[in-house]
Amino acid sequence: MGRDPNKAKHVFPSSNFDSSRAASTDGGSGTDAPVPNREEEFRKAARLAIHKSDIIHSPDRTVMTITRGEFLEMKKLGEFSRQRKYLVSSDLSPQATYAMEWAIGTVLREGDILYVTECLGKDDEPCDEKDRELKCRALAEETERLLKRTRLQVKVIIEIVAAKVPKHMITEMVCLLTSKLIVD
């Protein structure tokens, strides 16, 4: 039996969640090093620390930064050949969580910066400082859960913003960040 030679062979991309994927230090060009054994890979992933900043509040904005591994030291030494920025808009719905999982697992590479944001409508939703902080902590927890499944050394900026028109705020963020990819 076996595969029908007349049918096209499907090739699926590997992700950062794949345990068989080698660490990519070349920015994802496909010239990865040989695959280490699984136990060694788990030990390396466990050693990568996750550092969270304090939550910073301003009148309509709450921000937290998460850095994974030795991101800051590697950035100072110039070890990242290019640093791409990505923006994921999330409200922690199942669809938004899947989009965040896809961005971290498939798109994000060593040295990249991921902006995870939620824009709240001032008129529609509770958006006082306490509510924004709770949402920020929930997004940080979900982001940390996804990062622990990878060996990426990245920076994640989580931002909860209250705006009169949330769509306009997201559009402004897109313009200011000059992101490589927007996931909504």
Disulfide bonds with the S-S distance in Angstrom:
none
